[in-house]
Amino acid sequence: MKMEKEIHELLLAYLRDDISEEEMIRLQGWLDENERHRKLLDELRDKEVLQQEIGAYASFDTSRRWIQLKEEMDKTSRKRRLLLRVWKSVAAVFVVAVAGGLLYWQITDSARPVEEQVLVAQIRPGETQAVLITGKGQQLLLQGLKDTCLDITGNETLKISKDGSLEYSLSALSRMPEWHTLQVPRGGEYKIVLDDGTEIWLNSASELKYPAHFVGNERRVCLVGEAYFQVARNEAAPFIVETRDMDVKVLGTSFNVSAYEDEENSHATLVEGRVEVDDKVNGEKVTLTPGEQALLQGKEMVVREVNTKLYSMWRLDRFTFASEDMEGVIRKLSRWYNVNFFFSNSSMKQKRFTGSLPKYSDISQVLKMIEMTTDIKFQVKGNTIIIQ
């Protein structure tokens, strides 16, 4: 009974647009347990069903306000009437309580649409930011810095260029700590120029470990997340990008690598030049030519031809998708805008989206563009966006 009461309270908070992020996570877990749970939520969100249940509360306020509420409800009609049949034994009393609470909320909170617009406007796109961790553990916040120098060891400095990127250009006798780490948080991006002249664009929620000064017969870096590389050519020292499941070996070329820990698949996409991809799961090696992608799906490596713009435009000013499932689209937007998305129905994750979205626009514009080309609707609740 205690659990049922808690779920009832979470559902009521959800319907009244008064649910916290922590509560939303608990509600999501409950919805994922059983298809009947999601059906209940769908029915509770059905204004026509609520209209039937709210009848007993018609005298809650003036008749004028009741008429206004009824007119608003009549704008939406659906065929399903499963609420009382499916959950009658569990939630009959709760439905009446929700109905009354929702009626009160809709009548008294006439300014809510304006509030929602304000909340959407507060969700801003990502920006240039990162944290640099030196070999000695020193942490430096790289945000809002341009055209300056960073004093790392007392006799070695790093440059922040006019465009805000971090540039290494050290002497052959440099004693700077060998390995540095650059961490880019959700809602961030960052460009770095390594000591050999290689340019790297790091996407949100990504981490790069690299030598401050390259020595020896290879140039090896370690990546978690996503990055686009323009590698300076050096035949005597191949450039190697090491990830959890694959290594990408090059001499000098442009390519994109995506290897997020929260995604099942990893891939390397070649734009220019030639790369060798080493599948560390199966021990296979493949060589890519421009326009090809090595996709590691579970334990299988697949080489396929792709439109490289779909995997490289993110470093410029667009997110580009071609029939990508909505779950994948949402993961990218979630990292960039640093917000949480919540699927009210798990089947929505498989819906497909094709289009190009502006990267630096307010999220309200981005969501509207998706709504215009799909049957998906979005609703903002604080820092969480509900996908309906």
C-alpha positions as CSV (number, residue, x, y, z in Angstrom):
1,M,0.0,0.0,0.0
2,K,2.9,2.4,0.8
3,M,4.3,1.8,-2.7
4,E,0.9,2.3,-4.4
5,K,0.5,5.6,-2.5
6,E,4.0,6.8,-3.6
7,I,3.2,6.0,-7.2
8,H,-0.1,7.8,-7.0
9,E,1.6,10.8,-5.6
10,L,4.2,10.7,-8.4
11,L,1.5,10.5,-11.1
12,L,-0.4,13.4,-9.6
13,A,2.8,15.5,-9.5
14,Y,3.5,14.6,-13.1
15,L,0.0,15.5,-14.3
16,R,0.2,18.8,-12.4
17,D,3.6,19.7,-13.9
18,D,5.1,19.8,-10.4
19,I,7.4,16.8,-10.5
20,S,11.1,17.0,-9.6
21,E,13.9,15.3,-11.5
22,E,14.4,12.8,-8.8
23,E,10.7,12.0,-8.8
24,M,10.7,11.7,-12.6
25,I,13.5,9.1,-12.4
26,R,11.4,7.0,-9.9
27,L,8.4,7.3,-12.1
28,Q,10.3,6.3,-15.2
29,G,11.5,3.1,-13.4
30,W,7.9,2.3,-12.5
31,L,6.7,2.9,-16.0
32,D,9.4,0.5,-17.4
33,E,8.2,-2.3,-15.2
34,N,5.0,-3.1,-17.0
35,E,3.1,-2.0,-20.1
36,R,0.0,-1.6,-18.0
37,H,1.7,1.2,-16.1
38,R,2.3,3.1,-19.3
39,K,-1.3,2.6,-20.3
40,L,-2.5,4.1,-17.1
41,L,-0.3,7.1,-17.6
42,D,-1.6,7.5,-21.2
43,E,-5.2,7.4,-20.0
44,L,-4.6,9.8,-17.1
45,R,-3.2,12.2,-19.7
46,D,-6.3,11.8,-21.9
47,K,-8.3,14.9,-21.3
48,E,-11.6,13.3,-22.4
49,V,-11.2,10.5,-19.9
50,L,-10.5,13.1,-17.2
51,Q,-13.6,15.1,-18.3
52,Q,-15.8,12.1,-17.3
53,E,-14.1,11.7,-14.0
54,I,-14.1,15.4,-13.1
55,G,-17.9,15.7,-13.3
56,A,-18.2,15.4,-9.5
57,Y,-16.0,18.4,-9.2
58,A,-17.9,20.7,-11.5
59,S,-18.9,22.8,-8.6
60,F,-15.3,23.4,-7.5
61,D,-15.3,26.8,-9.0
62,T,-17.7,29.1,-10.8
63,S,-19.7,27.8,-13.8
64,R,-17.8,30.2,-16.1
65,R,-14.5,28.6,-15.3
66,W,-16.0,25.1,-15.7
67,I,-17.2,26.0,-19.1
68,Q,-13.8,27.3,-20.0
69,L,-12.2,24.1,-18.8
70,K,-14.8,22.0,-20.8
71,E,-14.1,23.9,-24.0
72,E,-10.3,23.3,-23.6
73,M,-10.9,19.6,-23.0
74,D,-13.2,19.3,-26.1
75,K,-10.3,20.3,-28.3
76,T,-8.8,16.8,-27.9
77,S,-10.7,13.5,-28.4
78,R,-9.4,10.0,-28.3
79,K,-11.0,6.6,-28.8
80,R,-9.6,4.6,-25.8
81,R,-11.6,4.2,-22.6
82,L,-9.4,1.7,-20.8
83,L,-8.7,3.5,-17.5
84,L,-11.5,2.0,-15.4
85,R,-11.3,-1.4,-17.0
86,V,-7.5,-1.9,-16.6
87,W,-6.9,-0.3,-13.2
88,K,-10.3,-0.2,-11.6
89,S,-9.2,-2.3,-8.6
90,V,-6.0,-0.4,-8.0
91,A,-6.5,3.2,-8.9
92,A,-10.2,4.1,-9.0
93,V,-10.1,6.3,-5.9
94,F,-6.8,7.8,-7.2
95,V,-8.3,8.8,-10.5
96,V,-11.0,10.9,-8.8
97,A,-8.2,12.6,-6.7
98,V,-6.2,13.3,-9.8
99,A,-9.2,14.6,-11.6
100,G,-9.9,17.1,-8.8
101,G,-6.3,18.1,-8.5
102,L,-5.9,18.5,-12.2
103,L,-9.1,20.6,-12.4
104,Y,-7.8,22.8,-9.6
105,W,-4.4,23.1,-11.4
106,Q,-5.9,24.0,-14.8
107,I,-8.3,26.6,-13.3
108,T,-5.9,28.4,-11.0
109,D,-2.7,28.2,-13.0
110,S,-3.7,30.1,-16.2
111,A,-0.2,31.5,-16.5
112,R,1.4,28.0,-16.9
113,P,2.0,28.2,-20.7
114,V,4.0,31.4,-20.2
115,E,6.0,29.7,-17.4
116,E,6.8,26.8,-19.6
117,Q,8.1,29.1,-22.3
118,V,10.4,30.7,-19.8
119,L,11.7,27.3,-18.7
120,V,12.4,26.3,-22.3
121,A,14.3,29.6,-22.9
122,Q,16.5,28.8,-19.9
123,I,17.8,25.6,-21.5
124,R,20.7,27.0,-23.5
125,P,22.9,25.3,-26.0
126,G,26.4,24.1,-25.1
127,E,29.5,26.3,-25.1
128,T,33.3,26.1,-25.3
129,Q,34.4,24.7,-22.0
130,A,36.6,22.0,-20.6
131,V,38.8,21.0,-17.6
132,L,42.5,20.4,-18.2
133,I,44.2,17.9,-15.7
134,T,48.0,17.9,-15.8
135,G,50.2,14.9,-15.0
136,K,50.6,16.2,-11.4
137,G,46.9,16.4,-10.9
138,Q,46.5,20.2,-11.3
139,Q,43.1,21.1,-12.6
140,L,42.5,24.2,-14.8
141,L,39.0,25.3,-15.9
142,L,39.1,26.3,-19.5
143,Q,36.0,28.4,-20.0
144,G,35.8,32.0,-21.3
145,L,39.6,32.1,-21.9
146,K,40.9,33.6,-25.2
147,D,44.2,34.9,-26.4
148,T,46.2,34.2,-23.3
149,C,48.8,31.8,-21.9
150,L,48.6,29.2,-19.1
151,D,51.6,28.7,-16.8
152,I,51.8,25.0,-16.1
153,T,55.3,24.2,-14.8
154,G,56.9,27.6,-14.2
155,N,59.0,27.4,-17.3
156,E,56.5,25.9,-19.8
157,T,53.3,27.6,-21.0
158,L,50.3,26.6,-23.0
159,K,48.5,29.0,-25.4
160,I,44.8,29.7,-25.5
161,S,44.2,31.1,-29.0
162,K,41.8,33.9,-30.1
163,D,39.1,31.3,-30.9
164,G,39.4,29.8,-27.4
165,S,41.2,26.6,-28.3
166,L,44.1,25.1,-26.4
167,E,47.4,24.9,-28.3
168,Y,50.5,22.9,-27.4
169,S,53.8,24.0,-28.9
170,L,56.6,22.8,-26.7
171,S,60.4,22.6,-27.2
172,A,62.1,19.2,-27.8
173,L,63.6,19.5,-24.3
174,S,60.2,20.0,-22.6
175,R,59.9,18.6,-19.1
176,M,56.2,19.1,-18.9
177,P,54.4,16.1,-17.3
178,E,54.0,13.5,-20.0
179,W,50.2,12.8,-19.9
180,H,47.4,15.4,-19.8
181,T,43.7,14.8,-19.7
182,L,41.1,17.1,-21.2
183,Q,37.5,16.6,-19.9
184,V,34.6,18.2,-21.7
185,P,31.3,18.1,-19.7
186,R,27.7,17.8,-20.9
187,G,26.8,21.1,-22.4
188,G,30.3,21.7,-23.7
189,E,32.7,21.3,-26.6
190,Y,36.4,22.1,-27.0
191,K,39.1,22.2,-29.6
192,I,42.7,21.3,-28.9
193,V,45.9,21.5,-31.0
194,L,48.4,18.9,-29.9
195,D,52.2,19.3,-29.9
196,D,52.5,17.7,-33.3
197,G,50.0,20.1,-34.9
198,T,47.1,17.6,-34.9
199,E,43.7,19.4,-34.4
200,I,41.0,17.7,-32.3
201,W,37.4,18.8,-31.8
202,L,35.9,17.1,-28.6
203,N,32.1,16.7,-28.3
204,S,30.1,17.0,-25.2
205,A,30.6,14.4,-22.4
206,S,34.0,13.4,-23.8
207,E,37.5,12.8,-22.4
208,L,40.9,12.8,-24.2
209,K,44.2,11.6,-22.6
210,Y,47.3,12.5,-24.5
211,P,51.1,13.2,-24.1
212,A,51.9,16.9,-23.7
213,H,54.9,16.2,-25.8
214,F,55.2,13.3,-28.3
215,V,58.3,11.2,-28.3
216,G,59.1,7.8,-29.8
217,N,57.8,6.0,-32.9
218,E,54.0,6.5,-32.3
219,R,51.6,9.2,-31.3
220,R,48.9,7.6,-29.1
221,V,45.9,9.2,-27.4
222,C,43.0,7.7,-25.5
223,L,39.4,8.7,-26.1
224,V,36.1,8.3,-24.3
225,G,33.2,9.9,-26.1
226,E,33.3,11.6,-29.5
227,A,36.0,13.6,-31.3
228,Y,36.9,14.7,-34.8
229,F,40.6,14.5,-35.8
230,Q,42.7,16.3,-38.4
231,V,46.0,14.5,-37.9
232,A,49.3,16.1,-38.9
233,R,51.1,13.7,-41.2
234,N,54.2,11.9,-39.8
235,E,55.1,8.6,-41.5
236,A,57.7,7.9,-38.9
237,A,55.2,8.1,-36.0
238,P,51.7,6.8,-36.7
239,F,48.8,8.4,-34.8
240,I,46.7,6.0,-32.8
241,V,43.3,6.8,-31.2
242,E,42.6,4.2,-28.5
243,T,39.1,3.6,-27.3
244,R,37.4,0.9,-25.2
245,D,36.6,-1.4,-28.1
246,M,38.8,-0.3,-31.1
247,D,42.0,1.4,-32.0
248,V,42.3,3.7,-35.1
249,K,45.7,4.0,-36.6
250,V,46.6,6.7,-39.1
251,L,49.5,8.6,-40.7
252,G,47.7,11.8,-41.6
253,T,44.0,12.2,-42.3
254,S,40.6,13.5,-41.1
255,F,38.1,11.2,-39.4
256,N,35.5,11.0,-36.6
257,V,35.5,8.5,-33.7
258,S,32.5,8.0,-31.5
259,A,32.9,5.7,-28.5
260,Y,30.6,6.7,-25.7
261,E,30.4,4.4,-22.7
262,D,26.6,4.7,-22.5
263,E,26.1,3.6,-26.1
264,E,26.2,0.0,-27.4
265,N,27.9,0.8,-30.7
266,S,31.2,2.5,-31.5
267,H,32.3,3.7,-34.9
268,A,35.1,5.3,-36.8
269,T,34.2,7.4,-39.9
270,L,36.9,8.4,-42.5
271,V,36.5,11.7,-44.2
272,E,40.0,12.0,-45.9
273,G,43.1,9.8,-46.2
274,R,43.3,6.3,-44.9
275,V,43.0,4.6,-41.5
276,E,43.3,1.1,-40.1
277,V,40.8,0.1,-37.5
278,D,41.7,-2.6,-35.0
279,D,38.7,-4.4,-33.4
280,K,40.0,-5.2,-29.9
281,V,36.9,-7.4,-29.2
282,N,37.5,-9.9,-32.1
283,G,41.1,-9.2,-33.1
284,E,40.1,-8.1,-36.6
285,K,41.7,-5.3,-38.6
286,V,40.1,-3.3,-41.4
287,T,41.4,-0.5,-43.6
288,L,39.0,2.3,-44.5
289,T,38.9,4.5,-47.5
290,P,37.2,8.0,-47.6
291,G,33.4,7.7,-47.1
292,E,33.6,4.4,-45.2
293,Q,32.7,3.7,-41.6
294,A,33.8,0.9,-39.3
295,L,30.8,0.1,-37.0
296,L,31.3,-2.1,-34.0
297,Q,27.9,-3.6,-33.0
298,G,28.4,-5.8,-30.0
299,K,30.9,-8.4,-31.1
300,E,30.6,-7.7,-34.9
301,M,32.6,-5.2,-36.9
302,V,30.8,-4.0,-40.1
303,V,32.3,-1.7,-42.8
304,R,29.8,0.4,-44.6
305,E,29.6,3.4,-46.9
306,V,28.1,6.5,-45.2
307,N,27.5,10.2,-45.7
308,T,30.4,11.5,-43.7
309,K,28.5,14.8,-43.0
310,L,26.2,12.9,-40.7
311,Y,29.2,12.2,-38.5
312,S,31.2,15.3,-38.8
313,M,28.9,18.3,-39.0
314,W,28.5,18.4,-35.2
315,R,31.9,20.1,-34.9
316,L,30.6,23.0,-36.9
317,D,27.0,24.4,-36.5
318,R,24.6,21.6,-37.2
319,F,23.3,18.3,-36.0
320,T,22.4,16.2,-39.1
321,F,20.3,13.0,-39.0
322,A,19.2,10.6,-41.7
323,S,16.4,8.2,-40.5
324,E,18.0,8.0,-37.1
325,D,15.9,6.5,-34.2
326,M,14.6,9.1,-31.8
327,E,16.6,7.5,-28.9
328,G,19.8,8.3,-30.7
329,V,18.7,11.9,-31.6
330,I,17.7,12.5,-28.0
331,R,21.1,11.3,-26.6
332,K,22.9,13.9,-28.7
333,L,20.6,16.7,-27.7
334,S,20.7,15.6,-24.1
335,R,24.5,15.9,-24.0
336,W,24.6,19.2,-25.8
337,Y,21.9,21.0,-23.9
338,N,22.7,19.2,-20.6
339,V,19.1,18.3,-20.0
340,N,17.2,15.1,-19.3
341,F,14.7,13.6,-21.7
342,F,11.9,11.3,-20.6
343,F,9.9,9.0,-23.0
344,S,6.3,8.8,-21.8
345,N,6.0,5.7,-24.0
346,S,9.0,3.5,-24.8
347,S,7.8,2.8,-28.3
348,M,8.6,6.5,-29.1
349,K,12.3,5.6,-29.0
350,Q,12.0,3.7,-32.3
351,K,10.5,6.6,-34.3
352,R,12.7,7.9,-37.0
353,F,13.9,11.4,-37.7
354,T,15.6,13.0,-40.8
355,G,16.7,16.6,-40.8
356,S,19.4,19.1,-39.9
357,L,19.1,21.0,-36.6
358,P,20.9,24.2,-35.7
359,K,23.4,23.5,-33.0
360,Y,23.5,26.9,-31.3
361,S,19.8,27.8,-31.3
362,D,17.6,27.9,-28.3
363,I,16.2,24.4,-27.6
364,S,12.6,25.6,-28.1
365,Q,13.4,26.2,-31.8
366,V,15.0,22.8,-32.1
367,L,12.1,21.0,-30.5
368,K,9.6,22.8,-32.8
369,M,11.6,21.7,-35.9
370,I,11.3,18.1,-34.7
371,E,7.6,18.5,-34.0
372,M,6.9,19.9,-37.5
373,T,8.3,16.8,-39.2
374,T,7.1,14.1,-36.9
375,D,4.1,13.3,-34.7
376,I,6.2,13.8,-31.6
377,K,5.4,16.5,-29.1
378,F,7.6,17.8,-26.3
379,Q,6.7,19.2,-22.9
380,V,9.2,21.0,-20.6
381,K,9.1,20.3,-16.9
382,G,12.1,22.2,-15.3
383,N,15.3,20.6,-16.6
384,T,13.4,17.6,-18.0
385,I,11.7,17.4,-21.4
386,I,8.9,14.9,-21.8
387,I,8.6,13.2,-25.2
388,Q,4.9,12.4,-26.0
